[in-house]
C-alpha cells in the first residue's frame, strides 16, 4: 500500500493522554510533599528530559524530603500513573482515518524511564511507527533543534522529505510555534475533532495564505505576538474601535489568538499578523466569514507604528489576493474612527453610508471584487 506523502507527529501529555498536573496528582493521590516535589521538578526535570540525568536515581536521593517511604521506582510510578486517561476519541480517529495511509509518530518530552514505559504501551505500539523522545534526541521542545533532529531522522528513511510534509499537534503554544518556524504544519491541540479539520485542510492543500511584499509580510498570528496584540486591544484612545469587551490584557489577547487561529482551522476566518523584515509585530488584519460570498475585513495597527501607511498597505495586499476573487468585501468603521474613515476614502473603496451592524452603528464601505 502506498503511504501518503504526509506524516503525523503527536505530542503525548495533553494530546494522546489528557493533561495532568503530575505534582498535584502525586500530592492528592499519594501524599507526596507538594513544595518539595515542585522544587525537585524545577531543579532536575529539564536535565532528565534531555537524558542528562536519571530521574529515578534523583528521586531516590530525595525520598525523605518528598515524604515517600517506598522505593524510588514506586514513587516514579505514583507520579506518572495515568491509567484510563488516554484520549479515546483521538485514538479512534487515528484508527479510522490515519494509521493505514499515513505514518504516525509520537513526539514528546520525557525522561528515559517514562520513554521506555510509553514505548511498551499497547496503544502506542499499535498506532505509531516510532516515538521521538527528548531524552534520546538530547534536546527538548520548544527548542527548534528538537524538530530539526526529527526531520533529519525521517530524512534517513525518506531522503526527499520536507518539513511542510509534517503535521504536528501539541497543547503548548511555544512548541507549536517552534515547529512552525521550520515550515511544519502545526496545530494547538484542543480536541480531536478540531485537529481532524485542521489536518484535512492541510492535506487538501488549503494551507494558511501567507502574503509577502518587500517590506511587509502577512503571516499566521503567532502566540508570541500576544503582547503586541494586547497593546492594540488596550490602547486607551482606540481600543473601543476594535473590541466590544473592554481592554484586553496579554492573557486575554493570547486566548483571542488561539481562537483566531482556530477560525482558520475550521474555515471561517483568516487572521494575519503584520510583520516587518526583522519580524517585529506591527498589527493585524482579518477576513471574517471567509467561507462565504460576502466577507468583512477588520484591522488594527500597533500604537508604535501608526501613521506609516501600514493598514492601507496590508489592505492592498489582501484585496489583490486571488482568495477574494468574486467576493463582496465589507469594511465597517466606528463612527469616531476618523483615521480609518479617511484611509478607506482615499483608497477609493465605495462608501455605503451609516448602517446598523452586529457591532452597532458603523460607517460601511463595500467593494465588489471581480
HELIX and SHEET records of a PDB file:
HELIX    1   1 UNK A   22  UNK A   30  1                                   9    
HELIX    2   2 UNK A   34  UNK A   49  1                                  16    
HELIX    3   3 UNK A   55  UNK A   61  1                                   7    
HELIX    4   4 UNK A   72  UNK A   80  1                                   9    
HELIX    5   5 UNK A   88  UNK A   97  1                                  10    
HELIX    6   6 UNK A  112  UNK A  120  1                                   9    
HELIX    7   7 UNK A  122  UNK A  127  1                                   6    
HELIX    8   8 UNK A  134  UNK A  137  1                                   4    
HELIX    9   9 UNK A  144  UNK A  157  1                                  14    
HELIX   10  10 UNK A  163  UNK A  165  5                                   3    
HELIX   11  11 UNK A  173  UNK A  180  1                                   8    
HELIX   12  12 UNK A  192  UNK A  203  1                                  12    
HELIX   13  13 UNK A  223  UNK A  225  5                                   3    
HELIX   14  14 UNK A  226  UNK A  234  1                                   9    
HELIX   15  15 UNK A  239  UNK A  241  5                                   3    
HELIX   16  16 UNK A  250  UNK A  265  1                                  16    
HELIX   17  17 UNK A  303  UNK A  305  5                                   3    
HELIX   18  18 UNK A  310  UNK A  319  1                                  10    
HELIX   19  19 UNK A  322  UNK A  324  5                                   3    
HELIX   20  20 UNK A  338  UNK A  346  1                                   9    
SHEET    1   A 5 UNK A 130  UNK A 133  0                                        
SHEET    2   A 5 UNK A 103  UNK A 108  1                                        
SHEET    3   A 5 UNK A   7  UNK A  10  1                                        
SHEET    4   A 5 UNK A 166  UNK A 170  1                                        
SHEET    5   A 5 UNK A 185  UNK A 188  1                                        
SHEET    1   B 8 UNK A 211  UNK A 212  0                                        
SHEET    2   B 8 UNK A 217  UNK A 220 -1                                        
SHEET    3   B 8 UNK A 269  UNK A 275 -1                                        
SHEET    4   B 8 UNK A 281  UNK A 288 -1                                        
SHEET    5   B 8 UNK A 294  UNK A 301 -1                                        
SHEET    6   B 8 UNK A 328  UNK A 334  1                                        
SHEET    7   B 8 UNK A 360  UNK A 368 -1                                        
SHEET    8   B 8 UNK A 351  UNK A 357 -1                                        
END                                                                             
